[in-house]
């Protein structure tokens, strides 16, 4: 599709269902309410009118600090319909992060949960979520803006493990292939129900559970409560999703809390046809434990905020162990060394991707855009190797790698070796300077309930004997928790800060 083709993302998301006469089919479910595709189309038209009445114009940014709710979907689609750029961000983030995003994208309007209001007070026009919903019925519907396929449509902020926030600029055309993974890989279709424990302000959930389900004609199950294993059970019993999207750390927590422990809960968990994991590599120990207890595979996959769509995916009935899968539908992938040459078979390389949903670059970051986006390809920052079975296995992040005795160490590799250790709840490896200033592997670890630190430390050292000497942790520090993003990625930069080893 040419960049000058007429296209609006809000219309593109709803049109497939409306075109086949499915206006009455349920598009969204939230606690105590539901909304059909027809009602969502009409509601997004009124939302566009309401936003226009607040002074929002085509090309303006609108910051959404909203829980997963019908208000989120209406505000997002309303902004797209108007030709404004919705920018969803965590309403529970610290004020400094919200303030940075507000200034960085120069938002003309913020629609917020009440608890997030202090972080934007005085920085822009504010509309609280309750007021937004209350005023929708009286708003004048707006027609779909005549936007172009290559025009900027929405921003997705990404940082996670590095601590440096930046926004990927997505075009209206980015939503067109968004349902292929759900349909072709997972086998989902119209009428199926999809839920994510990850929140909609992350690309993972936004792409799969809002954009993907709408394009597919399926139903998105939204819940404003911050996810927990017990809350997931509530959603499963109440709304009966066919597919659940989550992250490895959530699956680990669910297993640790006995959510899938041979009780009546297993029947509810087993009723879900498809479990998906992304955000970080899924350890085989977690996948094996889930399969034993629930009777379902967790299908690991890999995507980025810059692509929205999955780049790598496992398929039902053919999940590969400790593996992100194989190239997902529409994804063209290659592994290159530091000089830009293809790596040899079985060797790790930098993952470059080309896909129709790829972002145009980073907002106000020309140097970072030039580094990561080249000739239609995107450098993800991930290292992968392809095994003899054709599976693509994560070998770490290029910015997490460090050298010991002149040899590269991949933290993710060591963490997977440690994961099965009895009594170990979570762990993260970083390179910290020794007394001579040379980096050495240091493992931060959290204990499972009632676990003995001495026994766990002995188990870690025993597991480490399977590794070459330079990869073995020199120090082990037990901490109360491993700092992670809400999608489960380890925030290693926090562990590398001076004094954290204490």
C-alpha positions, 0 to 999 in steps of 0.5 A: 500500500502506498503511503498516500492512500486514504486510510484511517486506523479507527475505521480499519479496525472496525470495518471488517466486522461491520462489512459482514453485518456483525454490528451486533456482535460483542466487541468489548467486555468489561466488568458489568458492561459490554459493547457491540461493534456497532455501538463502538463505532458510534461511540468512537464517533462521539468520542472524536466529537468530544475531543474536538470540542476540547480543542484537539486537532488533527496531528495533536497528541492526546495522553491517555492515562487510563485503566483497561476499560471501555473508556480507554477503547473509546478514547483511543479510537476517537482520537484515531478517527479525529486524526489526532495521535493517542499516546497511552501510558501507565496511569500508575507510573511515577510522576516523573515518568508521566511528566517526561512523556507529557513534555516529550510528546507535547500532549494537547490534552490528557484523559486520566484516571483520578489518581494520575491527575496530579502528575499532569496538573498544570501541564495540559488540558485535563479530562478525567475518565469519569467525565469523559464517559459521562459527556459522551452521550451528548457529544456530536459525532464526528466523521472519519478524518481523511487521513493517509496510510503513511501518516502518523497515527499513534505513539507507543512509548518504549524503554523497559529494560534501559530506562530511556523512554522513547516513542515509536511513531506508528502509521495508520497502516500499522494496524492492517496486518495486526490480526494475522498472528491471531488468525493464522498462528493461533487459530482464533476467529470471529466471536472468540474471546481474548484477554491479556494480563498485560495492560493496554498501554503496552504494545503487546496487549494493545496489538493483540487484545484491542487492535487484533481482536477488533480486526478479527471480529473477535471480543476483547475482555478488558479488566481495570484491576491490576493483574494478579493470579487471583484476579485472572481466575475471576476473569476466567470464571466470569468472561470465559476467554478462549486465549490469554496473553501474559508474560513469563513473570506472571506465569511464574507467580501464578505457579508459585501461588498455587493457582494451578495446583491440582484443585478445581481451579485447574478446570477453569484454567484448562478451559482456555484454548491458548496461552501466549507469553511474550515480553521476555524469553519464557524459561522452559521450567515454567512452560513445563510446570504449566503444561503439567498442571494445566494441561496446556502449552504456553506459546512463547513469542516475540514482538516489539513496540516498534512492530506491534505484531509478533515477529517470532511465534510458536504454534499450537501443538508444535511448541518448541522448548526454550524457544521464541518459535519461528518467523511469524506471518508477515515477518521477514527476519535476518541475523547479522553480526556487528559488521552487518554480515549474516552470521553462520548457522547456529551462531548468535546474531543481531535480530533485524526485522522487516514487517508491514506494521513497522514504525516510521521511527522514534519521536524527536529522536533522529539519531536513534531512528537512524541507528535502528531503522535502515532501508525498511529494516529495524534492529531490535536490539535482541540477539538470537540463534537458529537451532537445528530444529529451525527454532529461533532462541533468544541469546540476550539483549545486545545492551545487556551483554558484557565480556569476562576474560574477553568472552561475551556473557549473555545474562539470559542464558545463565538465568535459564540455567538457574531457573529450575533451582529449588527455592529460587523464585526469580533471578537476574544476572548483570556484569558488575566491576570487581576490585580492579574495575573488571566486569564479573557475573553477579546474580541477584535472586529472590527466594520462594516462600519459606525457602532457605537462602543457604540451600538456594545458594548451594543449588545455584552453585551446583547448577552453575557447574554446567557452565563454563567458568567465566559464565558462573556467578561470582557473587549472589545477592538475595533481594526482596524483588527483581525490578521489572517492567509491567511486561516482565522485562528485567530493568538491569540498569537499576541493578547496575547502579552503584550500591545495589549489590548491598 
